[in-house]
Amino acid sequence: MWKYQKSLQNGFASIRFYKFLSGLFLSLVLVGCASTTQRLQQPSLHLVDPMTFLKGTPDSDYQKAYLEYSRGNLQKARTGFQKVIRNAPDHYPAYLAIAYTYLAEKDADTAEKYIRKSLELSPEYPQAHYALGYILEMRHEYDAALVELDEVSRLNPDYPGIQQDGNIMKLKSTEQHLAQAQELSENNPEAAIQHLKRAQELAPEVSQIPLDIAKILIRQGNCAEALPYLQSADERNPGTPEIKKQLASCLLDLQQYNEALLVLQNLAILEPEDTQTKQQIEKIKKLIFVNTLPEEFQAISTAEQINRGQMAALLLVHLEILQSYRTQESQIIVDSIDHWAQNFIRKVVNLGIFDLFPNRTFQPSRPVTRLELAKAVSRILEILGRNMNNGMKAEGTGEPVTIPDIGPASVYYSMVIKALSAGVMSLDADGRFHPGRPVSGAEALSVVNRLKSLVE
């Protein structure tokens, strides 16, 4: 609870001080009266006379009974109030006055019965709502008590001390909900969230509450609902890195990349030496860029076969290290000027990863074959300087592995073997390579991910 106390205390410090002064004054009065003659028992609660705010003058029977109550002669007072009721059964102030006498004797249950009878006769009776609020407070039912005090304030904004009493009740209710939320956080997170939400309604100035709600929701894997609470916590605590990290994580989970980037850029200002944040920023920039690529690129993962343009883009997007290699030669490509993958195509051609056809065309819409992919993998391994074996040996023989559909005499044999020996590609289930088979999107992604692992 300590983390909430500062915010709560700021809002209610004056109230606590007032209570302290009131208690001190009462103590001084009691000390001053200690040497006087013993008096009858006084009511334990200072409540407004039930006839206050009502039009007309109280009848003599009521006045006599209330005078006995004021003196502490509670039984005699009750008898007098009951006489009033016998003469006027709808005299709701007399019912409330009887409740006062029972409250003075700490008999809250009986007092409540008379209060509710009074409210039954007059639902908009502020004194009765106030007394009922007092009983509910005694039972630690602070929310219900606050409802009664709010009703008093609505019915009579000038009711003595109502604003102060309402604030104190709000403080008690807030602290109760926070304590219950803390207790239920692990075993009953849904109930804990409800208590925290109620506490937030009562004390919206406490910035820790939305963060605690968000933490519970995140543990439940519910970033979507946690997001507005994290944003609220970040707005109130703009200099807290931990909140920004949690907010960025949720935004990433929800694929809100632009928003996550902004949060992480602000975090980098707060923690300029944090390399992990810088890496996340670069990763998100890449995700944002990838999301701007056309549907043809987005469809790669589920495509039954992909084309040469898609493969060129896939290699350059995921193997960013290739972007750092430069070549002096820039070949002329006649059929990719207006293609969405133009820059990727130009790069893979100039690096020798893909070949042009004799007529200087790339033919980006043409399906990629397994042989073309093996040639691309072999070239990338050369660019990266990977010293892979030039051949795979059959176990126990020292002889080159036999691939039924690509023999050692084939000009492509060494390229295929290089891709296989690096573990980037593999033979099909029948032990054949199938060089002319089109490459699926899933297969292309698998190859690219294996190359990326080698790079890393």
BELCORVEN-V859650 format. One record per helix or strand of 2 or more residues. SS is the DSSP state (alpha for helix, beta for strand). FROM is the first residue (numbers start at 0). LEN is the number of residues. Records with the same first field share a line. If there is no record, write none. Layout:
SS: FROM-LEN, FROM-LEN
This chain:
alpha: 1-32, 59-12, 73-14, 91-13, 107-14, 125-13, 141-14, 161-23, 188-14, 207-12, 222-14, 240-13, 256-14, 274-18, 294-4, 299-3, 307-11, 319-5, 341-9, 369-14, 412-9, 440-15
